[in-house]
Amino acid sequence: MLSEAWDAIQGPAGGCALLAGLYGALLLLGTSLPAPPVPLEAVHGPLMVLGFAGR
């Protein structure tokens, strides 16, 4: 029961981390996107690992 609740939290959190990591990669490539207040390109690697591995 707790495992199902944890999976319900981890799925969206992993998806957000994956999207933020991809956004950081686009910023690193120099695309003209609106930059967020947090420097995502500085934390691109950890965000990609958390988004991919998740667990």
DRENVEX-441003 format. One record per residue: residue in one letter; z, y negated, x negated of N, C-alpha, C, O in turn. Coordinates in steps of 0.02 Angstrom, whole numbers, padded with zeros to 5 digits, always signed. Layout:
AZYXZYXZYXZYX/...
This chain:
M+00000+00059-00041+00000+00000+00000+00000-00063-00044-00038-00110-00031/L+00043-00064-00095+00045-00121-00140-00019-00127-00180-00042-00182-00196/S-00049-00069-00197-00110-00069-00235-00167-00102-00196-00207-00138-00225/E-00171-00090-00131-00223-00121-00090-00214-00196-00085-00262-00233-00086/A-00152-00218-00080-00138-00290-00077-00155-00322-00144-00182-00378-00146/W-00140-00288-00198-00155-00315-00265-00230-00319-00275-00255-00367-00304/D-00268-00269-00252-00341-00270-00257-00371-00327-00216-00421-00356-00236/A-00340-00343-00159-00364-00398-00118-00355-00465-00153-00392-00512-00139/I-00306-00470-00197-00295-00532-00235-00339-00533-00297-00368-00584-00314/Q-00345-00476-00330-00382-00472-00394-00457-00482-00385-00489-00511-00429/G-00485-00459-00331-00557-00466-00321-00580-00538-00321-00622-00557-00361/P-00553-00580-00276-00573-00650-00276-00554-00687-00340-00591-00731-00363/A-00496-00670-00370-00476-00703-00432-00525-00686-00489-00542-00730-00528/G-00546-00624-00493-00594-00604-00543-00661-00637-00531-00695-00657-00579/G-00681-00643-00468-00743-00677-00452-00742-00750-00472-00792-00776-00498/C-00686-00784-00459-00680-00854-00479-00683-00861-00555-00714-00907-00581/A-00649-00816-00590-00651-00819-00663-00721-00807-00690-00742-00838-00738/L-00757-00761-00659-00826-00747-00680-00871-00807-00668-00910-00825-00712/L-00865-00838-00610-00906-00898-00596-00888-00956-00642-00933-00992-00664/A-00824-00965-00655-00804-01019-00700-00830-01005-00771-00849-01052-00806/G-00829-00942-00793-00856-00925-00858-00931-00937-00863-00955-00961-00914/L-00967-00920-00811-01039-00932-00810-01054-01007-00810-01102-01029-00842/Y-01014-01044-00774-01023-01117-00772-01010-01147-00841-01046-01192-00864/G-00959-01121-00875-00944-01143-00944-01001-01126-00991-01017-01165-01036/A-01033-01068-00981-01090-01049-01023-01148-01097-01012-01182-01116-01059/L-01160-01117-00949-01213-01165-00935-01198-01233-00967-01243-01267-00991/L-01135-01252-00968-01116-01314-01001-01127-01309-01077-01149-01357-01108/L-01112-01250-01105-01123-01240-01177-01198-01243-01194-01216-01265-01248/L-01240-01222-01148-01312-01223-01160-01340-01294-01153-01399-01305-01169/G-01300-01340-01129-01322-01409-01124-01357-01428-01059-01393-01478-01057/T-01347-01389-01007-01377-01406-00943-01344-01467-00914-01286-01483-00930/S-01379-01502-00872-01352-01564-00843-01317-01548-00777-01344-01560-00723/L-01257-01521-00783-01215-01506-00725-01156-01554-00725-01136-01578-00778/P-01128-01568-00667-01068-01610-00667-01011-01572-00702-00993-01516-00683/A-00983-01603-00752-00930-01571-00791-00863-01576-00755-00845-01630-00731/P-00826-01522-00751-00760-01524-00720-00709-01559-00766-00723-01568-00825/P-00651-01578-00739-00601-01611-00782-00572-01565-00835-00547-01589-00886/V-00574-01499-00825-00550-01451-00874-00609-01431-00918-00662-01415-00892/P-00601-01431-00984-00657-01413-01028-00672-01338-01026-00646-01299-01067/L-00713-01317-00978-00728-01245-00970-00763-01215-01030-00754-01156-01044/E-00802-01255-01066-00836-01227-01123-00787-01206-01178-00803-01164-01219/A-00727-01235-01178-00677-01217-01227-00644-01150-01211-00620-01116-01256/V-00642-01132-01147-00610-01069-01127-00661-01020-01098-00644-00976-01059/H-00724-01028-01118-00778-00986-01092-00766-00911-01106-00773-00870-01061/G-00749-00895-01167-00739-00825-01186-00685-00790-01145-00698-00737-01116/P-00624-00817-01144-00571-00784-01105-00588-00779-01030-00571-00729-00998/L-00621-00830-01002-00640-00826-00932-00690-00770-00919-00686-00736-00868/M-00737-00760-00965-00786-00707-00956-00752-00638-00961-00769-00592-00924/V-00705-00631-01008-00670-00567-01015-00630-00552-00952-00632-00496-00927/L-00593-00602-00927-00553-00591-00866-00597-00578-00806-00580-00537-00763/G-00654-00612-00801-00698-00600-00745-00732-00533-00748-00743-00502-00695/F-00748-00509-00807-00783-00444-00814-00734-00386-00810-00745-00339-00772/A-00680-00390-00849-00633-00334-00851-00588-00334-00790-00574-00281-00762/G-00566-00392-00768-00527-00397-00706-00459-00365-00710-00408-00398-00699/R-00456-00303-00724-00393-00268-00724-00366-00268-00793-00313-00241-00805/
